[in-house]
Amino acid sequence: MLKWILLAVVLVPLVVFGLAVRPVLARLPRLRRAALALQRRQEEAMTLAATAEVLQERAEVLQRQLATTQERLEVIKARRGG
């Protein structure tokens, strides 16, 4: 009788644990694919952020060039009396 009680005390939690773990194990391949997709998206986002930073720097350079050009144009107009 004691054997059956001990066997039940050991086996019942193992069965419950197995039933609880089974759905998680069944979802692991999908979770892995989702994690890989998220990693790819993160890499794409980092690449886009770097590209945006380069474009921002280029826009700042162009803005400075535009300001210089406008100043020169004003000087030329002032010399012509315009």
HELIX and SHEET records of a PDB file:
HELIX    1   1 LEU A    2  ARG A   80  1                                  79    
END                                                                             
